[in-house]
């Protein structure tokens, strides 16, 4: 599509009208559709899929603005560019939303049954699940929307099944008892990343555990005294001389009739509490590992609802927190409670319902990740994946070196159901990508499928290649995999990024992306986490409606420095709205003079040596800015890109160049006017292209009314740095001139000389040749 110069820019920038217009035009003209042309470089990026339940928050706005900048830049550079959008089915989150909806009707999912409930979730997704996508479009995200994916799509579900079956048959997926994070409210296991740790003021209970022979006692400290009912040992450090005499001494567990052993384990921290650790293998992850090392019994004393079970004795049927109170009261009554201290510690909560999680042993499905993790670490060490900023390398290595097997099963209904069946006749376990009709061992047709679904992160780990059509060998995979860069928040480096590395390397034998750019979390202007409870949340949709999308995008870009915390202030967004208006007003002034220019008007810049000082200076600075912007984009220095554009457009083009050439534009000297108009048009076109990836709406609107027929700016070539424009001498002379003018203006201001009052200015320069270079221009000065 081409646009003609059929109208002028309105007096003021009406961003709402402009944004709606260009969102429609870009979409109607397939501006963002991926091309796969032979002989061209490819640039590909897959969106970190937001939850289908989500609404646009400021973190989404930052993340997708940065992705959009790169997509628009590479598209303008002529690359085969694809930005794949999509959403995540968000198992627990989505199920909770629909369950709450059912609750308003007085129903539960169990009233509907599994199949009807899943139908209800799909119905909700069709009606409400597109909200986040529409908001991303409003942000200006230039995704190839025809390629939108959903992690529960048929194609992606096929990929999930294929991966699960292959890993199982390779011995990398197994089923077994292990300690997991358990949500008593959602009745499911949670991955580590699904647990929010909140600093909490709690209590530390010091309890006397008597020796079985009655000769004394050892004091242990715990924040969860109700779990002592499941203790099966007491651990001390082997080098702690205070307890060396306990090698053959049993411990009588208070409130029970059980005697438990003392074990010596290097995991125990001698400095914590008394140096003696109660060991509850079924209700603490570290205790579970100690228990395995010393063959301690696993005794589970509460059920999956957080209620004490029969193994808890007299406390059977009590809620865990009610049990805590009862246990503490009994300990005190029986003389076992030594003291209670106030204690600050981190308590894990379910990321969806905020219930305090409970570590428990449970029969779950796991991925054996150590062999997969080693490959991921190796490619990063070899430089096949580069992480920005580099300060995250050590964190990545530390996480991967201490990685634990990944619990991938969830006890919910919404999600990818695990493709495993048990034969009720012979007990055989069948794992296949296609639903089996009979048992391969005994031919029985009495098969029962696993009821658990897979962790949401399992399907997300396949995102870079499943969205390209894997397991089929598609043209998209050949063209766009591996992807070029992943842009995401640092807080999911391990939980998502590392898993994509592992899965990509294992199934594609190639890295899933060349670069990883980790941006910081967006906080308020004081550096505090944004939350509704503290009232410091900046809603991007409200900000966009108030100041315009370009202003918000530019602000987020300007703050996106590598390794620096983002402290967002709405006043800064308002400030950058003035910058957008500055661009608009500068363009309106320029159009007064260049609207009648023909294509040949640009010819004047082919011989810059024939131009005046100001023209040579602005062309040289234009070339410098192009180089700065390109280098910044190539190296993910987004804040430097914003800064270079801001400095050039406002402080050089607007403040100096436009003011300087007004005399030529209104001159009767036709050559001077021709040169000024030609250079003005070229520089305006250039900086519109440079800043377009950050501020697409205002730039596309201005571009559309420039003279001549032209393609969409978003599909036009990205500016290049013309070496013939480079003129260090002109820059030095102009900087001298600007310094003189600024100095005189400062003196006027200090002397409180009225702006309309003309003065005589005397410039004294010890180097006559420098002053001589200033003289030809001095006749223009009205100071």
Secondary structure, 3 states (H helix, E strand, C coil): CEECCCCCCCCCCCHHHHHHHHHHHHHHCCCCCCCCCCCCCEEEEECCCEECCCCCCHHHHHHHHHHHHHHHHHHHCCCEEEEECEEECCHHHHHHHHHHHHHCCCCCHHHHCHHHHHHHHHHHHHHHCCHHHHHHHHCCCCCCHHHCEECCCHHHHHHHHHHHHHHHHCCCEEEEEEEEEEECCCCEEECHHHEEEEEEEEEEEEEEEEECCCCCEEEEEECCHHHHHHCCEEEECCCCHHHHHHCCCCEECCCCCCEEEEEECCCCCCCCCCCEEEECCCCCHHHHHHHHHCCCCCCCCECCCCEECHHHHHHCCCEHHHHHHHHHHHHHHCCCEEEEEEEEEEEEEECCCCCECEEEEEEEEEECCHHHHHHHHHHHHCCCCEEECHHHHHHHHHHHHCCCCEECEECCCCCCECCEEEECCCCCEEECCCCCCCCCCCCCCCEEECCCEECHHHHHCCHHHHCCCCCCCCHHHHHHCCEEEEEEEHHHHHHHHHHHHHHHHHHHCCCCEEEEEEECCEEECCCCECCCCCCCCCCHHHHHHHHCHHHHHHHHHHHCCCCCCEEECHHHHHHHHHHHHHHHHHHHHHHHHHCCCCHHHHHHHHHHHHCCHHHHHHHHHHHHHHHHHHHHHHCCCHHHHHHHHHHHHHHHHHHHHHHHHHHHHCCCCHHHHHHHHHHHHHHHHHHHHHHHCCCHHHHHHHHHCCCCCEECHHHCCCCCCCHHHCCHHHHHHHHHHHHHHHHHHHHHHHCCCCCCCCCCCCCCCCCHHHHHHHHHHHCCCCC
